[in-house]
Amino acid sequence: MKLSGLLELLRERPAYQALLDALQADIPGWRGRTRPLQILKSARPYLVAALAQHLRRPILVVTGRPQRAVQLHTHLRQWLPASEVHLFSAADPLPYEKVPWGGETIFQRLSALSALAPYFASTPAQAGGEEPPIVVTSARALLSLTIPRREFILGLRVLRQGQQVNLVKLLESLVSMGYQPAQLVEEPGTFSRRGGIIDFFPPTERWPVRMELFGDEIDSLRQFDPSTQRSMQSIPAVTLVPANEALPKFGPQAAERLEHLALEACQTVAAMDFRRDIERLAAGETFKGIEFYLPYLYSQPGRLLDYLPDAGLLIVEDMAELDEAAREFMKQAEDNRQTVQRTGDLPPDFAATHWDWEQEKERVAARADLDLGYGLEAEEESLPPLAELFAPAPHYGGRLKQIVSESDEMARAGERVVIVSRQARRLAELFLEAGRPIAEAEEITQPPIPGTITLLRGVLSEGWMLDHVWPAESDAPAGPATVLLTDTELFGWSKPESRQRRRARGLSPEAFFSDVSPGDYVVHVEHGIGIYRGLVRMTVDGIEREYLQVDYAAGDRLFVPVHQADRLARYVGPGEGAPPLSRLGTGEWEQTKARAQKAVRDLARELLELYAARATAQGHAFQPDTPWQAEMEEAFPYTETPDQLMAIEEVKADMERPLPMDRLICGDVGYGKTEVALRSAFKAVMDGKQVAVLVPTTVLAQQHYKRFQERLAAFPVIVEMLSRFRSRQEQERILQELAAGKIDIIIGTHRLLQKDVKFKDLGLVIIDEEQRFGVAHKERLKQLRKEVDVLTLTATPIPRTLHMSLVGLRDMSTIDTPPEDRLPIKTVLAPYDDNLVRQAILRELERGGQVYFVHNRVQGIEIIARRLQKLVPEATFAIAHGQMPERELAQVMWDFANGEYDVLVCTTIIESGIDIPNVNTIIINRADTFGLAQLYQLRGRVGRGAVRAYAYLLYDKHHPLSPVARRRLEAIAEATELGAGFRIALEDLEIRGAGEILGARQHGHIAAIGLDMYSRLLSQAIQELREGGAPDEEPKKKPGAGWRRPQLPKTIGADQPLVLIDLPLVAYIPESYIPEEPLRLQMYRRLAELSTHAEIDELAAELRDRFGPLPVEVENLFFQLHVRADALQLGIEAIVRENNSLVIRCIGLELIDRDALQQKLGSAAKVARRHIAIPLDEQGIWREVLTKVLSELAVAS
């Protein structure tokens, strides 16, 4: 949505034109003598955008609070091209808080600096657009330290196609500008080099860039997708900017300045942390959190005001508000400084992390051109009277008929009416019903014709009226009035617009199981579980090749040809113990696999029977959404994430079908599953059906009850709760009303499954965390599934491979997008220390929060609680563990949730419990005794809101950590953001997810053969049963010529027969082409999984794109793959060297006319009953002969 066409309307107003003239004339003495213009707050983005368009000068807009800066930035992008509007945001951490900045913050700040900096460079032209920028900032961001302007400009470099570059100097400058070398460029601020191809990811770009050199000349520049690593489009040029405001090349001088810090005043862990950072700085390294040392990296750090050129415009939104916000920030900074010094987290002599407002205020006042705020009028003659141009828009509070009638009246009076709403389609229908059809517009590029109504779908927080003259006034305006209406005026509220995010790096489908490193346990399809040792190169029969070495029990060793890399997958099984290694040549592995195969077939049958029963059952087909449904959904106070919207659409589509719904919604806690459930429940009630919401605990029931009541208060929907919190009389009343149909939505625990609970007309059952119910309850739920629509919610992740194999059997929706404004959790790994625990608890209490203290032994938990009470007498404590009576436990949890206790000393019962946003510190005692996934889930109990959360992983200082335990704890401590660490943490959770979906009896089989092999076997069994086969026999290993391989989900390549290919070719990926072994192995796996010529050509093109022209060894590898693709299609078992011939073995030869084939091939090959022999001559024409043989076989079969 763009509204730029409305900007020209201001030109017609004399007061605005006078302001433009004054700013263009640059009247002496104007700057620094600004008067408050008293502009209506909602009209300020419009005025700023008009000034930007008409003056064509860089503009810096300073507002008070960070939230207002975000809002202004969002609104300006509705009036102007998004590329011209930048947000210089405040850093994520609080002042003096030692926490790394988020990637989006770094991106926004550097983008703003790089938009302004070229105005000071000798050649100001940038690679991107040449339009003057608008930068929006807040008081807090204005006061933050940044990179000095001179250093930033020195780091700017425009790279253009055809330009000459010195590769060595370019790589050196990347390192000095803070770019980190990486195997794959997936994150901003990283780079990699492969021969003449350099990939780099400037933090100011939405996509990384691939530069290909021809000698010293830039041959091409291409943007590429970080998740696929494939090039997307060519670009003529790109601007290289510093990767961070804290440049590591200044690290050594920062280390010298930091040497004199009074670290002895810090607690042990903090002091160790500072010393480690000082060592990194001295070595010139960059690291996460280096921005904390900005006061020391530069002798004179930079400020944002330094970047505004003299010709630029400084607009203060409201000087009085700016002053107030800046003073609040200074107080917060000082309070925070005292707190972190008191807790021993900061040396007392650490330099200020921001500029002082009193000094900066003078700079701002001296430099400001305009103040749009409501401050007191000065006595002197002020600026042109712009304030009178704007008036607040009328408010309708949801009175839809009045909106339509008054809009129509204003248009008939010759005014322009512009309506911007999320509900544009609904409004268009209302206007149509009133006899005034309006088409929904995409954007406004020209001023609308007077007397028209324009309707756009979009978001603005507030509207305004320009030159609107009420009937009582006599003077006519300068031009026709314009009225801008938004959801705020129409309905009384406006939903925040979703901030544009950097595209998240997706994990590729094969990444989970193909991420194999030397020393990992792996599963080979034919040979079982071994240990992968790495890639080795060997010469066999005079031909050099690369193999994957796998070690087995009893010293056995297997060398797997690289084109069979798909026969291997990383072993993922339950628990942390090592799996037993298989023995080669004993048949033991085949027996294990056969047992799992039988169990899998039984499960597949059971799943298919359930599916068939559902497919024939008659359910209720719900009606399409009602107008009330739209109203209820629009009242959701947050912006839905794309996958949340997709889940809602899928649930509604299921409900509108005449079959009973059985859908599973998977998503982490706080990702918006409850809203999906709420909307589906409301839909059911609107169709006259009752809804049961089943939850595992009384406290969760209470929480859901409260949420449902709040969201549905405006509608005639009766919500009740049935749990042990209700008295016997209340329960009886609820049961009677439920049976009589007086209750629409009932929320409760397993009490809802008892026989005395009767419904008048149950239409939908919503189950939260089904795996936490008992066997008897699950049987009752299984019966319900055949009768009514069932929606299940779970926070346990489902393995992707298993999800693939269950497609069509269990409908699943996944919500992967985390809520906005969720900050990474600050994780501390340290030995247990009374002082550290006391400081952690006090820090949380000081900011009004609560604490979980996790001790995973019921025995002794009361002793721990008493010890903590003595340690922190200022706090109140409660105890919660699984052996307490249910009612008592529920009461404690409820009291804690309501803020009656400061600290909850508990076991892991909180691992999947209620959502308490006020708990933002978790202390885990003896963290080394917990599993990786347990720690991940426990840590996930905090950090739900926009407040920084802390997790302390403590271990016994008297018991040194084992290497495994240390690695596990460090993995959690480092996995602060979604990515590789997150994937590691989820491994055993995914196993748990598999067990919960499939049932406990399958658990042992998953352990025996690994999750990936298990998923593949399940896929095969389901497909064979669907196709009507009898999967009680082993699949035939020798298919005939007419055979075609089944299309199954790709897990590992065991779903295709093993074709032996042994050609007299040197075929591998040289280290000079792809030096990194993990990347080379990943490529081998992908190559081995290919089965069609199109897939092979596609991967060859990708390798050329990513790594440059293919060496002859890789060309040979692709020829071998094309041969294998033909062999798979033709049912060929092997193509191998025997004596001095290349022999093609194929039993399908018995079914074709071999004499005719021999005649076509002539003397170049000899056709026998079950094989064809091609002489291996010295001229090397065997390749052409082999290609011809395969072509003729394809025709014959």
SULCOR-V170530 format. One record per pair of residues at least 12 apart in sequence whose C-alpha atoms are under 6 Angstrom apart, sorted by the first residue. I is the first residue (numbers start at 1). J is the second residue. D is the distance in whole Angstrom. If there is no record, write none. Layout:
i->I j->J d->D
i->I j->J d->D
//
This chain:
i->1 j->443 d->5
i->2 j->78 d->5
i->2 j->79 d->6
i->2 j->443 d->5
i->3 j->79 d->5
i->3 j->443 d->6
i->3 j->444 d->5
i->4 j->79 d->5
i->4 j->445 d->6
i->5 j->444 d->5
i->5 j->445 d->4
i->5 j->446 d->4
i->5 j->447 d->5
i->6 j->447 d->5
i->7 j->50 d->5
i->15 j->384 d->5
i->15 j->386 d->6
i->31 j->368 d->6
i->31 j->369 d->5
i->32 j->365 d->5
i->32 j->366 d->4
i->32 j->367 d->5
i->32 j->368 d->5
i->34 j->370 d->6
i->36 j->371 d->5
i->36 j->372 d->6
i->36 j->373 d->5
i->36 j->374 d->6
i->36 j->375 d->5
i->37 j->372 d->5
i->38 j->372 d->6
i->38 j->373 d->5
i->38 j->374 d->4
i->38 j->387 d->6
i->39 j->372 d->5
i->39 j->387 d->5
i->42 j->462 d->5
i->45 j->76 d->6
i->57 j->132 d->5
i->57 j->312 d->6
i->58 j->132 d->5
i->58 j->133 d->5
i->58 j->134 d->6
i->58 j->312 d->5
i->59 j->134 d->5
i->59 j->312 d->6
i->59 j->313 d->5
i->59 j->314 d->6
i->60 j->134 d->6
i->60 j->135 d->5
i->60 j->136 d->6
i->60 j->314 d->5
i->61 j->136 d->5
i->61 j->315 d->5
i->61 j->316 d->6
i->62 j->137 d->5
i->62 j->138 d->6
i->62 j->316 d->5
i->63 j->138 d->5
i->63 j->317 d->5
i->63 j->322 d->6
i->64 j->138 d->5
i->64 j->139 d->5
i->64 j->321 d->6
i->64 j->322 d->4
i->64 j->325 d->5
i->65 j->138 d->5
i->66 j->138 d->5
i->69 j->137 d->6
i->69 j->138 d->6
i->84 j->133 d->5
i->85 j->133 d->6
i->85 j->134 d->5
i->86 j->112 d->5
i->86 j->135 d->5
i->87 j->108 d->6
i->87 j->135 d->6
i->87 j->136 d->5
i->88 j->108 d->6
i->88 j->109 d->5
i->88 j->112 d->6
i->88 j->137 d->5
i->89 j->141 d->6
i->90 j->140 d->6
i->90 j->141 d->4
i->95 j->333 d->5
i->96 j->337 d->6
i->99 j->289 d->6
i->100 j->288 d->6
i->100 j->289 d->4
i->107 j->203 d->5
i->107 j->204 d->5
i->111 j->204 d->5
i->116 j->307 d->6
i->117 j->307 d->6
i->127 j->237 d->5
i->127 j->238 d->5
i->127 j->239 d->5
i->139 j->326 d->5
i->143 j->354 d->5
i->143 j->355 d->5
i->144 j->354 d->5
i->145 j->302 d->6
i->145 j->303 d->6
i->145 j->354 d->5
i->146 j->245 d->6
i->146 j->301 d->6
i->146 j->302 d->5
i->146 j->303 d->6
i->147 j->245 d->5
i->147 j->301 d->6
i->147 j->302 d->5
i->148 j->301 d->5
i->148 j->302 d->4
i->155 j->241 d->6
i->155 j->242 d->6
i->156 j->240 d->6
i->156 j->241 d->5
i->157 j->239 d->6
i->157 j->240 d->5
i->158 j->238 d->6
i->158 j->239 d->4
i->158 j->240 d->6
i->159 j->237 d->5
i->159 j->238 d->5
i->160 j->236 d->6
i->160 j->237 d->4
i->161 j->218 d->5
i->161 j->220 d->6
i->161 j->236 d->6
i->162 j->217 d->6
i->162 j->218 d->5
i->162 j->219 d->6
i->163 j->217 d->6
i->163 j->218 d->5
i->164 j->216 d->5
i->164 j->217 d->4
i->165 j->216 d->5
i->176 j->249 d->5
i->177 j->242 d->5
i->177 j->243 d->6
i->177 j->247 d->6
i->178 j->243 d->5
i->178 j->247 d->6
i->178 j->248 d->6
i->179 j->243 d->6
i->186 j->226 d->5
i->188 j->201 d->5
i->188 j->202 d->6
i->188 j->203 d->5
i->189 j->201 d->6
i->189 j->202 d->6
i->189 j->203 d->6
i->189 j->243 d->5
i->196 j->212 d->6
i->196 j->213 d->5
i->197 j->211 d->6
i->197 j->212 d->5
i->198 j->210 d->6
i->198 j->211 d->5
i->203 j->243 d->6
i->207 j->223 d->6
i->208 j->223 d->6
i->208 j->224 d->6
i->209 j->222 d->6
i->209 j->223 d->4
i->210 j->222 d->5
i->221 j->234 d->6
i->221 j->235 d->6
i->222 j->234 d->4
i->222 j->235 d->6
i->227 j->505 d->6
i->227 j->506 d->6
i->246 j->291 d->5
i->246 j->294 d->6
i->248 j->284 d->5
i->248 j->285 d->6
i->248 j->286 d->5
i->249 j->284 d->5
i->250 j->297 d->6
i->251 j->281 d->4
i->251 j->282 d->6
i->251 j->284 d->5
i->252 j->281 d->6
i->252 j->282 d->4
i->254 j->296 d->5
i->254 j->297 d->5
i->255 j->278 d->5
i->255 j->281 d->6
i->255 j->282 d->5
i->262 j->347 d->6
i->263 j->347 d->6
i->266 j->344 d->4
i->266 j->345 d->6
i->266 j->347 d->6
i->267 j->344 d->5
i->270 j->345 d->5
i->314 j->368 d->5
i->314 j->369 d->5
i->315 j->369 d->6
i->315 j->370 d->5
i->316 j->371 d->5
i->317 j->371 d->6
i->317 j->372 d->5
i->317 j->373 d->6
i->318 j->371 d->6
i->318 j->372 d->6
i->318 j->373 d->4
i->343 j->839 d->5
i->389 j->466 d->6
i->389 j->467 d->5
i->390 j->465 d->6
i->390 j->466 d->5
i->391 j->464 d->6
i->391 j->465 d->5
i->392 j->464 d->5
i->393 j->463 d->6
i->393 j->464 d->5
i->393 j->465 d->5
i->395 j->489 d->4
i->396 j->489 d->6
i->396 j->490 d->5
i->397 j->490 d->6
i->397 j->491 d->5
i->397 j->492 d->5
i->398 j->490 d->6
i->398 j->491 d->4
i->411 j->451 d->4
i->411 j->452 d->5
i->412 j->451 d->6
i->414 j->450 d->5
i->414 j->451 d->4
i->415 j->450 d->5
i->415 j->451 d->5
i->415 j->480 d->6
i->415 j->481 d->5
i->415 j->482 d->6
i->416 j->450 d->5
i->416 j->451 d->5
i->416 j->452 d->5
i->416 j->482 d->5
i->417 j->453 d->5
i->417 j->483 d->5
i->418 j->453 d->6
i->418 j->454 d->5
i->418 j->484 d->5
i->419 j->455 d->5
i->419 j->484 d->6
i->419 j->485 d->5
i->420 j->456 d->5
i->420 j->457 d->6
i->420 j->458 d->6
i->420 j->486 d->5
i->421 j->457 d->5
i->421 j->458 d->5
i->421 j->486 d->6
i->421 j->487 d->5
i->422 j->457 d->5
i->422 j->458 d->5
i->424 j->457 d->5
i->440 j->455 d->5
i->440 j->456 d->6
i->441 j->455 d->6
i->441 j->456 d->5
i->461 j->494 d->6
i->462 j->486 d->6
i->462 j->488 d->6
i->463 j->484 d->5
i->463 j->485 d->5
i->463 j->486 d->5
i->464 j->484 d->5
i->465 j->482 d->6
i->465 j->483 d->4
i->466 j->481 d->6
i->466 j->482 d->5
i->467 j->481 d->5
i->468 j->481 d->5
i->495 j->637 d->6
i->498 j->639 d->6
i->513 j->569 d->6
i->513 j->570 d->5
i->516 j->570 d->6
i->518 j->532 d->5
i->518 j->533 d->5
i->518 j->534 d->5
i->519 j->531 d->6
i->519 j->532 d->6
i->519 j->533 d->6
i->520 j->532 d->6
i->521 j->571 d->5
i->522 j->569 d->5
i->522 j->570 d->4
i->522 j->571 d->5
i->523 j->568 d->6
i->523 j->569 d->5
i->523 j->571 d->6
i->524 j->567 d->5
i->524 j->568 d->5
i->525 j->567 d->5
i->528 j->582 d->6
i->528 j->589 d->6
i->529 j->581 d->5
i->529 j->582 d->5
i->530 j->550 d->6
i->530 j->551 d->5
i->530 j->552 d->5
i->530 j->581 d->5
i->531 j->550 d->5
i->531 j->551 d->5
i->532 j->550 d->5
i->533 j->549 d->5
i->533 j->550 d->6
i->534 j->548 d->6
i->534 j->549 d->6
i->535 j->547 d->6
i->535 j->548 d->5
i->543 j->1066 d->6
i->544 j->1066 d->6
i->545 j->1068 d->6
i->547 j->559 d->6
i->547 j->560 d->5
i->547 j->561 d->5
i->547 j->562 d->5
i->548 j->560 d->5
i->552 j->581 d->6
i->552 j->582 d->6
i->553 j->581 d->5
i->553 j->582 d->6
i->553 j->583 d->5
i->562 j->1084 d->6
i->563 j->1088 d->5
i->564 j->1088 d->6
i->565 j->1084 d->6
i->565 j->1085 d->5
i->565 j->1088 d->6
i->566 j->1052 d->6
i->566 j->1053 d->5
i->566 j->1085 d->5
i->566 j->1088 d->5
i->566 j->1089 d->6
i->567 j->1053 d->6
i->567 j->1054 d->6
i->571 j->1010 d->5
i->572 j->1010 d->5
i->572 j->1011 d->6
i->573 j->1007 d->5
i->573 j->1010 d->5
i->574 j->991 d->6
i->574 j->1007 d->6
i->596 j->1005 d->5
i->600 j->1018 d->6
i->601 j->1021 d->6
i->604 j->1022 d->5
i->611 j->809 d->6
i->618 j->659 d->6
i->619 j->658 d->5
i->619 j->659 d->5
i->619 j->660 d->5
i->620 j->658 d->5
i->621 j->656 d->5
i->621 j->657 d->5
i->621 j->658 d->4
i->622 j->655 d->6
i->622 j->656 d->5
i->643 j->815 d->5
i->644 j->815 d->6
i->647 j->813 d->5
i->648 j->676 d->6
i->660 j->788 d->6
i->660 j->789 d->5
i->661 j->789 d->4
i->661 j->790 d->6
i->662 j->790 d->5
i->662 j->791 d->6
i->663 j->791 d->5
i->663 j->811 d->5
i->663 j->812 d->6
i->664 j->792 d->5
i->664 j->793 d->6
i->664 j->812 d->5
i->665 j->793 d->5
i->665 j->812 d->6
i->665 j->813 d->5
i->665 j->814 d->6
i->666 j->794 d->5
i->666 j->795 d->6
i->666 j->814 d->5
i->667 j->795 d->5
i->667 j->814 d->6
i->667 j->815 d->5
i->668 j->795 d->5
i->669 j->795 d->6
i->671 j->818 d->6
i->689 j->761 d->6
i->689 j->762 d->6
i->689 j->763 d->5
i->690 j->744 d->5
i->690 j->745 d->6
i->690 j->761 d->6
i->690 j->762 d->5
i->690 j->763 d->6
i->691 j->745 d->5
i->691 j->764 d->5
i->691 j->765 d->6
i->692 j->745 d->6
i->692 j->746 d->5
i->692 j->747 d->6
i->692 j->765 d->5
i->693 j->747 d->5
i->693 j->765 d->6
i->693 j->766 d->5
i->694 j->748 d->5
i->694 j->749 d->6
i->694 j->767 d->5
i->695 j->749 d->5
i->695 j->768 d->5
i->696 j->749 d->5
i->697 j->749 d->6
i->699 j->890 d->6
i->700 j->914 d->6
i->701 j->748 d->5
i->718 j->743 d->5
i->718 j->744 d->5
i->719 j->745 d->5
i->719 j->746 d->6
i->720 j->746 d->5
i->721 j->746 d->6
i->721 j->747 d->5
i->721 j->748 d->6
i->722 j->748 d->5
i->723 j->748 d->6
i->738 j->759 d->6
i->739 j->758 d->5
i->739 j->759 d->5
i->739 j->760 d->5
i->740 j->760 d->6
i->741 j->760 d->5
i->763 j->788 d->5
i->764 j->788 d->6
i->764 j->789 d->5
i->764 j->790 d->6
i->765 j->790 d->5
i->766 j->790 d->6
i->766 j->791 d->5
i->766 j->792 d->6
i->767 j->792 d->5
i->768 j->792 d->6
i->768 j->793 d->5
i->769 j->793 d->6
i->769 j->794 d->5
i->771 j->996 d->6
i->796 j->993 d->6
i->797 j->990 d->6
i->797 j->993 d->6
i->798 j->990 d->6
i->798 j->993 d->5
i->799 j->990 d->5
i->802 j->1015 d->5
i->805 j->1019 d->5
i->821 j->946 d->5
i->822 j->946 d->5
i->824 j->976 d->5
i->825 j->949 d->5
i->825 j->950 d->6
i->826 j->950 d->5
i->827 j->950 d->6
i->827 j->951 d->5
i->827 j->952 d->6
i->827 j->973 d->5
i->828 j->952 d->5
i->829 j->953 d->5
i->830 j->954 d->5
i->831 j->954 d->5
i->831 j->955 d->5
i->831 j->956 d->6
i->831 j->957 d->5
i->832 j->954 d->5
i->832 j->955 d->6
i->832 j->956 d->6
i->849 j->918 d->5
i->849 j->919 d->6
i->850 j->902 d->5
i->850 j->903 d->6
i->850 j->919 d->5
i->851 j->903 d->5
i->851 j->919 d->6
i->851 j->921 d->5
i->851 j->922 d->6
i->852 j->903 d->6
i->852 j->904 d->5
i->852 j->922 d->5
i->853 j->905 d->5
i->853 j->922 d->6
i->853 j->923 d->5
i->854 j->905 d->6
i->854 j->906 d->5
i->854 j->907 d->5
i->854 j->924 d->5
i->854 j->925 d->6
i->855 j->907 d->5
i->855 j->925 d->5
i->856 j->907 d->5
i->875 j->902 d->6
i->876 j->901 d->5
i->876 j->902 d->5
i->877 j->901 d->6
i->877 j->903 d->5
i->877 j->904 d->6
i->878 j->904 d->5
i->879 j->904 d->6
i->879 j->905 d->5
i->879 j->906 d->6
i->880 j->906 d->5
i->881 j->906 d->6
i->881 j->907 d->5
i->911 j->937 d->6
i->911 j->938 d->5
i->917 j->944 d->6
i->917 j->945 d->6
i->919 j->942 d->6
i->920 j->942 d->5
i->920 j->943 d->6
i->920 j->949 d->5
i->921 j->949 d->6
i->921 j->950 d->5
i->921 j->951 d->6
i->922 j->951 d->5
i->923 j->951 d->6
i->923 j->952 d->5
i->924 j->953 d->5
i->924 j->954 d->6
i->925 j->954 d->5
i->926 j->954 d->6
i->926 j->955 d->4
i->927 j->953 d->5
i->927 j->954 d->6
i->927 j->955 d->6
i->928 j->965 d->6
i->932 j->985 d->6
i->933 j->985 d->5
i->933 j->986 d->6
i->933 j->989 d->6
i->1039 j->1131 d->6
i->1040 j->1131 d->6
i->1040 j->1148 d->5
i->1041 j->1130 d->5
i->1041 j->1131 d->5
i->1041 j->1148 d->4
i->1053 j->1089 d->6
i->1059 j->1133 d->5
i->1059 j->1134 d->5
i->1060 j->1134 d->4
i->1061 j->1134 d->6
i->1061 j->1135 d->5
i->1061 j->1136 d->6
i->1062 j->1136 d->5
i->1066 j->1113 d->6
i->1067 j->1113 d->5
i->1067 j->1116 d->5
i->1067 j->1117 d->5
i->1068 j->1113 d->6
i->1068 j->1114 d->6
i->1069 j->1114 d->6
i->1091 j->1125 d->5
i->1092 j->1125 d->6
i->1132 j->1146 d->5
i->1133 j->1145 d->6
i->1133 j->1146 d->6
i->1140 j->1176 d->6
i->1141 j->1174 d->5
i->1141 j->1175 d->4
i->1141 j->1176 d->5
i->1142 j->1173 d->6
i->1142 j->1174 d->5
i->1143 j->1172 d->6
i->1143 j->1173 d->5
i->1144 j->1171 d->5
i->1144 j->1172 d->5
i->1145 j->1171 d->4
i->1146 j->1170 d->5
i->1146 j->1171 d->6
i->1147 j->1170 d->5
i->1149 j->1170 d->6
i->1150 j->1169 d->6
//
